[in-house]
Amino acid sequence: MELHPYQDSWPEDDPHANFKAEVAQYSQTDPLPTLENLSRATGIPVPCLARYILVKYAVSGAEALLTMTPIVLRQMEQHVEKAEAAGTDTARLEAYEALRQMIGWLKLGAE
């Protein structure tokens, strides 16, 4: 399996801009050395670990809906806190958009 970093550009009003930016950021790091070390330590083949991680991520939206894990709640709170600290309508609209996108992601996991 070849894992390539995601590099792209997108319009400012792209409904998936936050997700694309995060994918671009996180995909710059090669995950294979970590998976190879974990494979050596556990005896689980790298492709099986990769599949586990992908499935775990794919169902995390549904899990978050059930448990509202602290990281999801913390991220949502940070958007609101940042907007309130700025105290502007623009900042509040940006927070609303970020929350809207997060809720959309959570809904995908429940469908």
BALUM-352218 format. One record per residue (C-alpha): residue number from 0; residue in one letter; y, z, x. Coordinates in Angstrom, 2 decimals, always signed. Layout:
<atoms>
ATOM     n   res         Y         Z         X
ATOM   NUM     A         Y         Z         X
...
</atoms>
This chain:
<atoms>
ATOM     n   res         Y         Z         X
ATOM     0     M     +0.00     +0.00     +0.00
ATOM     1     E     +3.38     -0.95     +1.37
ATOM     2     L     +6.26     +1.31     +0.42
ATOM     3     H     +9.65     -0.30     +0.92
ATOM     4     P    +13.01     +1.48     +0.75
ATOM     5     Y    +15.08     +0.53     -2.28
ATOM     6     Q    +18.36     -1.10     -1.37
ATOM     7     D    +20.48     -2.73     -4.02
ATOM     8     S    +23.85     -2.67     -5.71
ATOM     9     W    +24.58     -2.35     -9.40
ATOM    10     P    +27.57     -2.41    -11.69
ATOM    11     E    +29.40     +0.84    -12.26
ATOM    12     D    +28.46     +0.84    -15.95
ATOM    13     D    +24.72     +0.34    -15.28
ATOM    14     P    +22.90     +2.77    -17.61
ATOM    15     H    +20.44     +3.53    -14.79
ATOM    16     A    +22.99     +3.95    -12.00
ATOM    17     N    +22.18     +7.62    -11.34
ATOM    18     F    +18.46     +6.92    -11.12
ATOM    19     K    +18.97     +3.87     -8.91
ATOM    20     A    +21.20     +5.85     -6.56
ATOM    21     E    +18.59     +8.58     -6.31
ATOM    22     V    +15.78     +6.08     -5.66
ATOM    23     A    +17.91     +4.43     -2.97
ATOM    24     Q    +18.57     +7.80     -1.34
ATOM    25     Y    +15.03     +9.18     -1.43
ATOM    26     S    +13.23     +5.95     -0.59
ATOM    27     Q    +14.86     +5.79     +2.86
ATOM    28     T    +12.38     +8.38     +4.15
ATOM    29     D     +8.82     +7.31     +4.92
ATOM    30     P     +6.47     +9.58     +2.91
ATOM    31     L     +3.29     +8.43     +4.69
ATOM    32     P     +3.43    +10.86     +7.66
ATOM    33     T     +3.59    +13.77     +5.21
ATOM    34     L     +0.76    +12.34     +3.12
ATOM    35     E     -1.31    +11.69     +6.24
ATOM    36     N     -0.82    +15.30     +7.41
ATOM    37     L     -1.72    +16.58     +3.95
ATOM    38     S     -4.76    +14.30     +3.90
ATOM    39     R     -5.96    +15.65     +7.26
ATOM    40     A     -5.43    +19.24     +6.14
ATOM    41     T     -7.14    +18.88     +2.75
ATOM    42     G     -9.63    +16.07     +3.25
ATOM    43     I     -8.11    +14.20     +0.29
ATOM    44     P     -7.60    +10.48     +1.05
ATOM    45     V     -3.99     +9.28     +1.29
ATOM    46     P     -4.32     +6.82     -1.66
ATOM    47     C     -5.61     +9.65     -3.86
ATOM    48     L     -2.67    +11.85     -2.87
ATOM    49     A     -0.23     +9.01     -3.56
ATOM    50     R     -1.79     +8.45     -6.99
ATOM    51     Y     -1.60    +12.19     -7.75
ATOM    52     I     +2.08    +12.32     -6.80
ATOM    53     L     +2.92     +9.24     -8.86
ATOM    54     V     +1.10    +10.55    -11.93
ATOM    55     K     +2.60    +14.01    -11.49
ATOM    56     Y     +6.08    +12.47    -11.39
ATOM    57     A     +5.36    +10.16    -14.32
ATOM    58     V     +4.36    +13.04    -16.57
ATOM    59     S     +7.07    +15.39    -15.32
ATOM    60     G     +9.42    +14.29    -18.10
ATOM    61     A     +6.97    +15.48    -20.74
ATOM    62     E     +6.31    +18.66    -18.78
ATOM    63     A    +10.03    +19.31    -18.48
ATOM    64     L    +10.39    +19.01    -22.24
ATOM    65     L     +7.69    +21.62    -22.68
ATOM    66     T     +8.82    +24.03    -19.99
ATOM    67     M    +12.39    +23.01    -19.08
ATOM    68     T    +11.58    +23.79    -15.49
ATOM    69     P    +14.34    +25.52    -13.58
ATOM    70     I    +15.22    +22.40    -11.57
ATOM    71     V    +15.91    +20.34    -14.70
ATOM    72     L    +17.93    +23.11    -16.27
ATOM    73     R    +19.78    +23.72    -12.99
ATOM    74     Q    +20.69    +20.05    -12.65
ATOM    75     M    +22.00    +19.94    -16.21
ATOM    76     E    +24.03    +23.10    -15.66
ATOM    77     Q    +25.53    +21.68    -12.45
ATOM    78     H    +26.85    +18.65    -14.31
ATOM    79     V    +28.53    +20.87    -16.89
ATOM    80     E    +29.90    +23.32    -14.30
ATOM    81     K    +31.34    +20.50    -12.19
ATOM    82     A    +33.09    +19.02    -15.22
ATOM    83     E    +34.46    +22.36    -16.35
ATOM    84     A    +35.72    +23.13    -12.84
ATOM    85     A    +37.55    +19.81    -12.76
ATOM    86     G    +38.89    +20.48    -16.24
ATOM    87     T    +39.58    +16.83    -17.06
ATOM    88     D    +38.41    +14.60    -19.86
ATOM    89     T    +37.20    +12.10    -17.27
ATOM    90     A    +35.02    +14.72    -15.57
ATOM    91     R    +33.64    +15.84    -18.94
ATOM    92     L    +32.83    +12.23    -19.88
ATOM    93     E    +31.05    +11.77    -16.53
ATOM    94     A    +29.03    +14.94    -17.18
ATOM    95     Y    +28.21    +13.74    -20.68
ATOM    96     E    +26.96    +10.43    -19.24
ATOM    97     A    +24.84    +12.21    -16.63
ATOM    98     L    +23.35    +14.50    -19.29
ATOM    99     R    +22.75    +11.53    -21.59
ATOM   100     Q    +20.81     +9.79    -18.83
ATOM   101     M    +18.80    +12.92    -18.07
ATOM   102     I    +17.90    +13.36    -21.73
ATOM   103     G    +16.87     +9.71    -21.88
ATOM   104     W    +14.59    +10.26    -18.88
ATOM   105     L    +13.08    +13.35    -20.51
ATOM   106     K    +12.48    +11.38    -23.72
ATOM   107     L    +10.62     +8.66    -21.78
ATOM   108     G     +8.12    +11.26    -20.64
ATOM   109     A     +7.51    +12.36    -24.24
ATOM   110     E     +6.89     +8.87    -25.61
</atoms>
